Each structure stands twice: as structure tokens, then as C-alpha cells.
């Protein structure tokens, strides 16, 4: 099943729903490795084709050219090493100060134009006294009156000029002050934006570093657990071999078997038939009848779900039941109870386990004439070997899940009858 997923590079959503978080992570790593392997094979094949066609291979690699100094050596300039070089912070401050000054200059010019328009509107026309104009027209002959009127006019113009200059000075002072305040405000805002961007980049980098460390730790943990599982299985196989040799040499009594269950309308065959070589299971969206036919044709000859002596069906074996039905059976049990059920979605099995914090479901791959938890490296020739191994060894690297007690059938009901009749 895993090989089929890697071949198609596609995971059915129904299959994905059957996986726990650990199995999803392992499946993701293996699919990524398969992508890299295919890319390397494709590059090697293209290179061979180009060589066979005797065509020069186009160099698509990126290159870097170096500038050289007058002495022919590489020209290298490291910012900050020369005494006259400015630091990165100084360069950023100068750029932000220049931007703030330009923006404040533009705003000051707009304000100056506005003030100029107001002043021109106020002082463009000099309002003279009508009586004085009339007196000047009427007393053209009187020189003194004319001079007095002229002096009065000059005095009024001087006063108006002084007032205009004062107003201009005040307006210029206000514009200059506003320009400085605005430049300082823009500079502070730019500094705040720069600080926020740096904080965001630091947080993103820290988060990326943390995720990378967690992924590395996870890969190391999986590799370590795989080595430990292989070592324990090897030791266990050696121990079982020694026990079998001692039993054969000195003799021994077989343990008393529990009474054989009597399910209603249950018929099983006693002939042991080896599985067809080369048969591979794929994802299934078939009906219940298709799954039953698969079990009878391929799994029943292998005595899947039977005890080691093949005299009766194991207590932990269940038929085609759903995840919810399995959790209902385990709901009244204590942590450590388990059952193995025929999946209603795929051609395979599911190990349902009652843990401290709820329920966990592990998909069992039944392809290639063996049984193994999806994503695990340990393969077993039968379901009973898988169960016996995990009675003493944990299901996951956390080490908290061991198969302690088998969850049997409901009273007066057998859910695997249709698999054998």
C-alpha cells in the first residue's frame, strides 16, 4: 500500500482520515524523498540523452563573475572596514532623515504658497481715504497740501510694508517650525516602522529555526526508535529460538488453550494456503461485498485473525466495523485495551487502541505477504506476531502504548460472521 502511494504520489482522503499524526508525518517524509529521487533520475536520464545525441550540454547553472583590481587580483570591498565607511544604521538614518526632509520641504512649500496667496489678497490693493483723494483733486494748487497728502500716502505705504514684512516673517517662522516638527515626526515614524519590520523578521526567523530544530529532532527520534526496534526484535527472535531449542531438547507441555468460541453460522476452512506471490493491495473505494471477497480469497488462507495454533479466532479480532463502533466497544474499557478490525474503507486492517486521553487508530498494511504498521520498518508474517510483539514493545516512539488487554465481542453478538460464512 505504501509503495502504491509513492508510485501514484496521491493519498486518498479516506485513507488519510485513518492515519494518526505520527503516520501522517512519516508518510510526508517518504513522499518527499520519492520526489527528490525521481528528480535525480530524470536529470541523469536527460544528461545521458544529450551525450548520446552528441550535443553540447547547455550550462544552466548560475555563475558569479568577480571584478579584478589593477594588479590582477580580486577586488574586494567590505563595508565597514574602512575608517571612512559608515555603519548600516548610520546609512539607514541618513536615508530616513533625507526622506523626512524632502517631504517636510514639500509640505513647507505648499504652506508658503498658501500664505503668499493670503498676503497678496490682503495687501495687493491699498485702500486710501476718499476724502484725501478728493482734497488732492480739489487742492492741486496747494503745494503743501499736496506734499502732506504725498507724505501721508508714503507713511501709509511704509506702515503697510512693515506690516507685510512682519506677517511674512511670522509666516516663514511658522513654516520653518512646522517643517522641523514634521521632519522629526516622519523620522520617528520611519524608525518605528523599521523596528517593527525587524521584530517581525526576527520572530519569523526564530519560528523557522524552532520548526527546523523540531523536525531534526523528530527525524533523529524516528531513526533511533527504528534502530532500537530492530535490535529488540533481533534479540527477541534469538530468545525465541533458544526457547524453542530448549523445548525441543528437553520436552515440554503445551499450554492449555481456552475453549473454542461457537459463533452462529460460522464456518472456516482448515486448509492452509500460501498467498499468491506478487499480490499488492491498493486503496479501495469498493463495497462491503468487495472487502469480504478480498478477505476470503487472500486473508482467510493465511489464517488472518486466528490464534497462533490456528485452532480458533483470536479474541481481539473483529469484522468490518467502523471507527465509531470500535470506540464504542473500547469506551467501557480501561487504557491498554485494543482490537484489530477489518477496515470498511481500504483493503487492510486498523488497530484501535484505548489510551489515557482517548482513542488512537493505527493503519495496518497487509501487502507483500506481511503485516506492518504504516510507516514502520518492522514486518510480521501474521497478525498474531504483530500483536505479541507490541504486547511488550510500544506502538510509537513515545513509549506509552502497549497492547495489554484484548477487547472481545459484545455479549450474544459476533461481528465477523459474514467474513467466514
C-alpha positions as CSV (number, residue, x, y, z in Angstrom):
1,X,0.0,0.0,0.0
2,X,2.8,2.4,0.9
3,X,4.6,1.6,-2.4
4,X,1.4,2.3,-4.3
5,X,1.1,5.7,-2.6
6,X,4.7,6.5,-3.6
7,X,4.0,5.4,-7.1
8,X,0.9,7.5,-7.6
9,X,2.1,10.3,-5.3
10,X,-1.5,10.6,-4.2
11,X,-3.2,9.9,-0.8
12,X,-6.9,9.2,-0.8
13,X,-8.7,11.4,1.8
14,X,-10.4,8.4,3.2
15,X,-7.1,6.7,3.9
16,X,-5.7,10.0,5.3
17,X,-8.6,10.0,7.8
18,X,-7.4,6.6,9.1
19,X,-3.9,7.8,9.9
20,X,-2.7,9.3,13.2
21,X,-0.3,12.3,13.3
22,X,2.9,10.2,13.5
23,X,1.9,8.1,10.5
24,X,1.0,11.3,8.5
25,X,4.5,12.8,9.3
26,X,6.2,9.6,8.2
27,X,4.1,9.4,5.0
28,X,5.0,13.0,4.2
29,X,8.8,12.4,4.6
30,X,8.7,9.3,2.4
31,X,6.7,11.1,-0.4
32,X,9.3,14.0,-0.3
33,X,12.2,11.5,-0.6
34,X,10.5,9.9,-3.6
35,X,10.1,13.3,-5.3
36,X,13.8,14.0,-4.9
37,X,14.7,10.5,-6.1
38,X,12.6,10.9,-9.3
39,X,14.1,14.4,-10.0
40,X,17.6,12.9,-9.8
41,X,16.7,10.1,-12.1
42,X,15.2,12.5,-14.6
43,X,18.3,14.7,-14.6
44,X,20.6,11.7,-15.1
45,X,18.4,10.5,-18.0
46,X,18.4,13.9,-19.7
47,X,22.2,14.1,-19.4
48,X,22.6,10.6,-21.0
49,X,20.3,11.6,-23.8
50,X,22.3,14.8,-24.5
51,X,25.6,12.8,-24.5
52,X,24.0,10.2,-26.9
53,X,22.9,12.9,-29.3
54,X,26.4,14.4,-29.2
55,X,25.1,17.8,-28.4
56,X,26.9,20.1,-26.0
57,X,25.0,20.4,-22.8
58,X,23.7,23.8,-22.2
59,X,25.1,25.1,-18.9
60,X,22.1,26.4,-17.0
61,X,23.9,26.7,-13.7
62,X,24.2,30.2,-12.2
63,X,27.7,31.6,-12.1
64,X,29.4,34.5,-10.4
65,X,32.0,36.8,-12.0
66,X,34.5,38.7,-9.9
67,X,35.9,42.2,-10.6
68,X,39.6,42.4,-10.6
69,X,41.9,45.3,-9.5
70,X,44.7,46.8,-11.5
71,X,47.2,44.3,-10.0
72,X,45.1,41.4,-11.5
73,X,43.9,40.3,-8.0
74,X,40.2,40.1,-7.0
75,X,38.8,43.5,-6.0
76,X,37.1,43.1,-2.6
77,X,35.4,45.8,-0.6
78,X,33.9,45.0,2.8
79,X,31.5,47.7,4.0
80,X,32.5,49.0,7.4
81,X,36.2,48.0,7.5
82,X,37.5,51.4,6.1
83,X,37.7,54.2,8.6
84,X,35.6,56.5,6.4
85,X,32.8,53.8,5.9
86,X,29.6,54.4,7.6
87,X,27.7,51.8,9.6
88,X,24.5,50.3,8.3
89,X,22.5,52.1,11.0
90,X,24.1,55.4,10.0
91,X,23.3,54.9,6.4
92,X,19.7,54.0,7.2
93,X,19.3,57.0,9.5
94,X,20.7,59.4,6.8
95,X,18.3,57.9,4.2
96,X,15.3,58.3,6.5
97,X,16.4,61.8,7.5
98,X,16.7,62.8,3.8
99,X,13.3,61.4,3.0
100,X,11.8,63.2,6.0
101,X,13.5,66.5,5.0
102,X,12.2,66.2,1.4
103,X,8.7,65.5,2.5
104,X,8.8,68.4,5.0
105,X,10.2,70.7,2.3
106,X,7.3,69.9,0.0
107,X,4.8,70.5,2.8
108,X,6.5,73.8,3.7
109,X,6.4,75.0,0.0
110,X,2.7,74.3,-0.1
111,X,2.1,76.2,3.1
112,X,4.3,79.1,1.9
113,X,2.3,79.3,-1.3
114,X,-0.9,79.4,0.7
115,X,0.4,82.1,3.0
116,X,1.6,84.1,0.0
117,X,-1.8,84.0,-1.6
118,X,-3.4,85.2,1.6
119,X,-0.9,88.1,1.9
120,X,-1.4,89.1,-1.7
121,X,-5.1,89.1,-1.3
122,X,-4.8,91.3,1.8
123,X,-2.2,93.8,0.7
124,X,-2.4,93.9,-3.1
125,X,-4.7,96.9,-3.1
126,X,-4.1,99.9,-0.8
127,X,-7.2,101.5,0.4
128,X,-6.9,105.2,0.6
129,X,-9.1,107.7,2.3
130,X,-11.7,109.0,-0.2
131,X,-11.7,112.4,1.4
132,X,-7.9,112.7,1.0
133,X,-8.2,111.8,-2.7
134,X,-10.9,114.4,-3.2
135,X,-8.9,117.0,-1.3
136,X,-5.9,116.3,-3.6
137,X,-8.0,116.7,-6.7
138,X,-9.5,119.9,-5.4
139,X,-6.3,121.4,-3.9
140,X,-3.9,120.7,-6.8
141,X,-2.7,124.2,-6.5
142,X,-1.8,124.0,-2.9
143,X,1.7,122.5,-2.7
144,X,1.8,122.0,1.0
145,X,-1.5,120.1,0.9
146,X,-0.1,118.1,-2.0
147,X,3.1,117.3,-0.1
148,X,1.2,116.5,3.0
149,X,-1.0,114.1,1.1
150,X,2.0,112.6,-0.5
151,X,3.8,112.2,2.8
152,X,0.7,110.7,4.3
153,X,0.5,108.3,1.4
154,X,4.2,107.3,1.9
155,X,3.6,106.8,5.6
156,X,0.7,104.6,5.0
157,X,2.6,102.6,2.4
158,X,5.6,102.2,4.8
159,X,3.3,101.0,7.6
160,X,1.7,98.6,5.2
161,X,5.1,97.3,4.1
162,X,6.2,96.9,7.7
163,X,3.1,95.0,8.5
164,X,3.5,92.9,5.4
165,X,7.2,92.1,6.2
166,X,6.2,91.2,9.8
167,X,3.4,89.0,8.6
168,X,5.8,87.3,6.1
169,X,8.4,86.8,8.8
170,X,5.8,85.2,11.1
171,X,4.5,83.1,8.3
172,X,8.1,82.0,7.4
173,X,8.9,81.2,11.0
174,X,5.7,79.2,11.3
175,X,6.5,77.3,8.2
176,X,10.1,76.6,9.3
177,X,8.9,75.4,12.7
178,X,6.2,73.1,11.2
179,X,8.8,71.8,8.7
180,X,11.2,70.8,11.6
181,X,8.4,69.3,13.6
182,X,7.1,67.4,10.6
183,X,10.5,66.1,9.7
184,X,11.1,64.9,13.2
185,X,7.7,63.2,13.2
186,X,8.3,61.5,9.9
187,X,11.7,60.3,11.1
188,X,10.3,58.8,14.3
189,X,7.5,57.1,12.3
190,X,10.1,55.6,9.9
191,X,12.2,54.4,12.8
192,X,9.1,52.7,14.3
193,X,8.3,51.0,11.0
194,X,11.9,49.8,10.7
195,X,11.8,48.5,14.2
196,X,8.5,46.7,13.6
197,X,9.8,45.1,10.4
198,X,13.0,43.9,12.2
199,X,10.9,42.5,15.0
200,X,8.7,40.6,12.5
201,X,11.7,39.3,10.6
202,X,13.3,38.2,13.9
203,X,10.1,36.4,15.0
204,X,9.7,34.7,11.6
205,X,13.4,33.6,11.7
206,X,13.1,32.3,15.3
207,X,9.9,30.4,14.4
208,X,11.5,28.9,11.3
209,X,14.6,27.9,13.4
210,X,12.3,26.3,16.0
211,X,10.4,24.3,13.4
212,X,13.7,23.2,11.8
213,X,15.0,22.0,15.2
214,X,11.8,20.2,15.9
215,X,11.9,18.4,12.5
216,X,15.5,17.4,13.0
217,X,14.8,16.1,16.5
218,X,11.8,14.2,15.1
219,X,13.9,12.6,12.4
220,X,16.6,11.6,14.9
221,X,14.0,10.2,17.2
222,X,12.4,8.1,14.4
223,X,15.8,6.8,13.4
224,X,16.7,6.0,16.9
225,X,13.4,4.2,17.6
226,X,13.8,2.2,14.4
227,X,17.3,1.0,15.4
228,X,16.0,0.1,18.9
229,X,13.0,-1.7,17.5
230,X,15.3,-3.7,15.1
231,X,17.6,-4.6,17.9
232,X,14.8,-5.6,20.3
233,X,13.2,-7.7,17.6
234,X,16.5,-9.4,16.8
235,X,17.1,-10.1,20.5
236,X,13.5,-11.4,20.8
237,X,14.0,-13.7,17.8
238,X,17.2,-15.1,19.2
239,X,15.5,-15.6,22.6
240,X,12.5,-17.4,21.0
241,X,14.9,-19.5,19.0
242,X,16.8,-20.5,22.2
243,X,13.5,-21.3,24.0
244,X,12.3,-23.4,21.0
245,X,15.6,-25.3,21.0
246,X,15.4,-26.0,24.8
247,X,11.8,-27.1,24.5
248,X,12.6,-29.4,21.6
249,X,15.6,-30.9,23.5
250,X,14.0,-31.3,27.0
251,X,10.4,-31.5,26.0
252,X,7.6,-29.5,27.4
253,X,3.8,-29.4,27.8
254,X,1.8,-27.1,25.6
255,X,-0.3,-24.5,27.4
256,X,-3.9,-25.3,27.9
257,X,-6.0,-23.4,25.3
258,X,-9.2,-21.6,26.2
259,X,-12.4,-23.1,24.9
260,X,-13.1,-22.6,21.3
261,X,-15.9,-20.0,20.6
262,X,-19.0,-21.1,18.9
263,X,-20.3,-18.2,16.7
264,X,-23.5,-18.5,15.0
265,X,-23.4,-19.8,11.4
266,X,-19.6,-19.8,11.5
267,X,-17.7,-22.0,9.0
268,X,-13.9,-21.8,8.5
269,X,-11.6,-24.0,6.4
270,X,-8.7,-25.9,7.9
271,X,-6.5,-25.9,4.8
272,X,-3.5,-23.6,4.9
273,X,-2.8,-22.0,1.5
274,X,0.0,-19.6,0.8
275,X,-0.8,-16.2,-0.5
276,X,-0.3,-15.6,-4.2
277,X,3.2,-14.2,-4.9
278,X,3.4,-10.6,-6.1
279,X,-0.1,-9.6,-5.0
280,X,-0.2,-5.9,-3.9
281,X,-3.0,-4.1,-2.2
282,X,-4.2,-0.7,-3.3
283,X,-6.6,1.8,-1.9
284,X,-10.2,0.7,-2.1
285,X,-13.4,2.5,-2.5
286,X,-15.2,-0.8,-3.0
287,X,-18.3,-2.0,-1.3
288,X,-18.6,-4.2,1.7
289,X,-19.0,-7.2,-0.5
290,X,-15.7,-6.5,-2.3
291,X,-13.9,-6.3,1.1
292,X,-15.5,-9.6,2.2
293,X,-14.4,-11.2,-1.0
294,X,-10.8,-10.0,-0.6
295,X,-10.7,-11.3,3.0
296,X,-12.0,-14.8,1.9
297,X,-9.7,-15.1,-1.1
298,X,-6.4,-13.7,0.3
299,X,-6.5,-13.4,4.1
300,X,-8.5,-16.4,5.2
301,X,-6.0,-18.8,3.6
302,X,-3.3,-17.1,5.7
303,X,-5.3,-17.6,8.9
304,X,-5.5,-13.8,9.5
305,X,-7.2,-13.1,12.8
306,X,-6.5,-16.6,14.2
307,X,-4.5,-17.6,17.3
308,X,-1.0,-18.9,16.9
309,X,-2.1,-22.6,16.9
310,X,-4.9,-21.7,14.4
311,X,-7.4,-23.6,16.4
312,X,-9.8,-20.6,16.9
313,X,-10.3,-16.9,16.1
314,X,-8.4,-14.5,18.4
315,X,-10.3,-12.5,21.0
316,X,-9.0,-9.2,19.7
317,X,-10.2,-9.9,16.0
318,X,-13.3,-8.1,14.8
319,X,-15.1,-7.9,11.5
320,X,-15.9,-4.9,9.2
321,X,-16.8,-2.3,11.8
322,X,-16.5,1.5,11.7
323,X,-14.2,3.7,13.8
324,X,-17.2,4.8,15.9
325,X,-18.3,1.2,16.6
326,X,-14.7,0.4,17.7
327,X,-14.6,3.4,20.0
328,X,-18.0,2.3,21.5
329,X,-16.5,-1.1,22.2
330,X,-13.5,0.4,23.9
331,X,-15.4,3.2,25.7
332,X,-16.2,0.9,28.7
333,X,-12.7,-0.4,28.8
334,X,-9.6,0.8,30.7
335,X,-6.5,2.2,28.9
336,X,-4.5,-0.6,27.4
337,X,-7.4,-2.4,25.7
338,X,-7.2,-2.9,22.0
339,X,-8.8,-4.6,19.0
340,X,-8.0,-5.2,15.3
341,X,-10.8,-4.7,12.8
342,X,-11.2,-5.1,9.1
343,X,-11.3,-1.6,7.6
344,X,-14.5,-0.6,5.9
345,X,-12.6,1.8,3.6
346,X,-9.5,0.1,2.5
347,X,-8.3,-3.5,1.9
348,X,-6.5,-3.8,5.2
349,X,-6.8,-3.6,8.9
350,X,-7.0,-1.0,11.7
351,X,-5.6,-1.3,15.2
352,X,-7.8,0.6,17.6
353,X,-6.3,1.4,21.0
354,X,-7.7,2.8,24.2
355,X,-5.2,5.4,25.5
356,X,-5.1,7.6,28.6
357,X,-6.5,10.6,26.7
358,X,-8.9,8.9,24.3
359,X,-8.6,6.6,21.3
360,X,-5.9,6.0,18.8
361,X,-6.2,4.2,15.4
362,X,-3.2,2.7,13.5
363,X,-3.5,1.5,9.9
364,X,-2.0,-2.0,9.3
365,X,-0.6,-2.6,5.8
366,X,-1.4,-6.2,4.7
367,X,0.5,-6.2,1.4
368,X,3.7,-8.0,0.2
369,X,2.8,-11.2,2.2
370,X,3.4,-9.4,5.5
371,X,1.8,-7.1,8.1
372,X,3.2,-3.8,9.3
373,X,2.0,-0.6,10.8
374,X,2.0,2.1,8.1
375,X,5.3,4.0,8.2
376,X,7.0,1.4,10.5
377,X,10.1,-0.6,9.5
378,X,9.1,-3.9,11.3
379,X,7.3,-6.5,9.2
380,X,5.5,-9.6,10.6
381,X,4.3,-12.7,8.8
382,X,0.9,-12.7,10.7
383,X,-1.3,-10.5,12.8
384,X,-0.7,-12.6,15.9
385,X,3.1,-11.9,15.6
386,X,2.4,-8.2,15.4
387,X,0.1,-8.3,18.5
388,X,2.6,-10.4,20.5
389,X,5.5,-8.1,19.6
390,X,3.6,-4.9,20.7
391,X,2.4,-6.6,23.9
392,X,5.9,-5.9,25.2
393,X,7.1,-3.1,22.8
394,X,5.4,0.3,22.5
395,X,3.4,1.2,19.3
396,X,5.1,4.6,19.0
397,X,8.3,6.3,19.9
398,X,6.7,8.0,22.9
399,X,6.6,4.5,24.5
400,X,3.2,4.9,26.2
401,X,1.1,2.4,24.1
402,X,1.3,-1.3,24.8
403,X,-1.3,-3.9,23.9
404,X,-2.3,-5.1,27.4
405,X,-5.8,-6.4,27.1
406,X,-7.8,-7.7,24.1
407,X,-11.3,-6.3,23.6
408,X,-13.7,-9.1,22.6
409,X,-17.1,-9.3,21.0
410,X,-20.3,-7.9,22.5
411,X,-22.3,-10.5,24.5
412,X,-24.6,-12.5,22.3
413,X,-23.2,-10.9,19.1
414,X,-20.4,-11.7,16.7
415,X,-19.4,-9.0,14.1
416,X,-17.2,-11.2,11.9
417,X,-19.7,-13.8,10.9
418,X,-20.1,-12.5,7.3
419,X,-16.3,-12.9,6.7
420,X,-16.3,-16.7,7.3
421,X,-19.8,-17.8,6.1
